Amino acid sequence: MNAEAGRGAILEARAKSLRSPRAQPAPADEIEVLLFRTGAERYAIRAGDVSGIHRLADIAPVPGAPRAIRGVSLLGGEIITILDISILFSSQGRGLADQRHAIVVGRNARRIAILAAEVEGMCRVSLGALRKWPGRSGDGSEEDEGWIEGIMDEDRSLLRLPVVLKNIEQEVRNI
């Protein structure tokens, strides 16, 4: 009788698990992003592009570098270029005292750190739900339109990181 009761309990547990709703797979156009803020501007980048997040200690300025390159810093045992993206999207940058985090992106020799006042977390976003970025002028005609993949809810810009890195590398080569 005990074996029969044990078998019944096992079958009941299996039946219950089959009745439970299963986790739905993520839609094909959904990606995971890291959310962060620089002053009042809110951004997101694909989580797969992030190789680390560090608390920022010191930045050594690089004479003659483009304005958006704030300098270099020792992060995780590597000297990494520090990029202030707020300068790329507005005429003025933020004070360095407010930017406490460095989000390291890219791979191998193409690694760079983005300044952030706050790292807000992670979320999933559907690429189909993004709104088109109108550019700085508001009419979509800006040459840097390719830098933004789209606008998420709450007016957060999803950066197209490969394009941003390519443009920064081009600026550095032109020095």
N, C-alpha and C positions, 0 to 999 in steps of 0.2 A: 504494500500500500504506500509506503514512503517513496519508493521509486516512481510510482504513478503520480503522486502529488508533486514530486520534484519535476517530472517531465511536464506536467500541466503548468507549473509556474514558469518554466522555460518557454513553453509555447505561448503563454499569455504575455510574457515580456517581449517576445519577438513580434507578436501581433500588435502590441502597443507601439513599438518602435516603428513599425511599418505605417501605422496610422498617423504618426507625428509628421508635421510639415517639414520638408527637407529644405536646406539652404538653397536658394536660387543662385545659379551661376551669374557672375557679373556680365552685363551686356558687353558685346564686343567693342563698342565705342567708349567704354568707361575706363578711366585711368585713375590711379592714385596720385595725389598731389600733396606737396608740403606747403602749408599756408604760413605766410610771414608778413610783417609790417615794417615799413621804413617811414617813420613819422606818421602822417595821415594816410599815405598811400598803402594799399593792400595788394599783395601779389601772391601768386602761386607758381610753383615749378613742379615738373614731373618728378615724383619720388625716385624714380630710377636714375635720374641725373645727379642726385645728391650722394656724395661719398662721405660726408661728415658734417657735424655741427659743433662749433667750438665757442666757448666764451672768449671774447676778444680782450686781450691784455694791452699790447702795444702795437702801434703801426709806425713803421719807419717810412718817411716820405721818399719818393723817387723823383729827383729833379728832372724836369723836362717831360714827365709823363702826362698823358691826357688828363684833363680835369677829373674825369670819372674814376681814374685810378688813384685811390687815396694813398697807396704805398704798398709795402709788403709787411708780412707778419710771420712769425714762427708758429705754425699750427700743426700739431701732431708730429713734430720733428722735421717738418718741411717748411721751407720759405715759400710762401704763397702770395700772389698778387691779390690785393684787396680792392674790390670794385664797389663803387657807390652808385647803384642803379637809379637812385632818385635824381642824380645829375643827368642821366640819360633821358629822363622823361619830363624834366622841368628845368627851368633856368637856374635854379639854386639847389644846392645839396642840403643835407641835414648836418647838424653839428655831430662831431664824432662822439661826444660824450653820451648822446642818446642811442648810438648804435652799439649795442653790447654783444652782438652775436655775429659770427662769421659762418655762413653756410657754404661749405666747400662743394663745388660742382665740377663736373667734367672728369676725365680719366687720364691717367698717365701724365704726359707733359702738358696737356691742355687743362690742367686744374687751375681754378681761380676761386676766390671766396667772395660771396656777396654779403655786404653789410646788411644787418637787420636789427631793428630796435627790439623786435619781439618775434619769436617763433611760436606760432599759434597752434600748430598741430597738423594733423593729416586728415584728408577726406577723399572720397571718390567723387568724380565728376564725369558726366556724360559729355563727350565732345560735341554731340549734336545739340546740346542745350546751351552752348556758348553763344553769346552775342558778338557781332562783329565790332572790332575796335575802330572808332572813327578817326583815330590819329590825333595828334596834339591840336591840329587846327579845327577838328570837329567834322571835316568833310571826307575823311578817309584818303586824302591825297598825299599824306606825309610819306617821305621815303623810308621812314622807320616803321611803317605799318607792319612789316613782316616780323618785327620784334615781339609783337603780341599775338598769341594764338587765338585769343578771344577773351571776352569778359564774362566772368562767372556771376552768380548771384551776389548781392551786396557790393557790386561794382569792384570786384577783385580781378586784376589782370593776370591771366595765365601767360607767363613768359615763354617765348619760343627760344629756349636756351641756346641751341646750336647757332641760331642767327645772331643772338646777342654776342656770344663768344667770338664768332667770326668777325663781326664788326669791330670789336675791341682789339682783336689781334691785328686787323688792318690798320687801325689808328696807331697802334704801337709801332708797326713797321714803318709808318709814315713819319716818325719822329726823326 
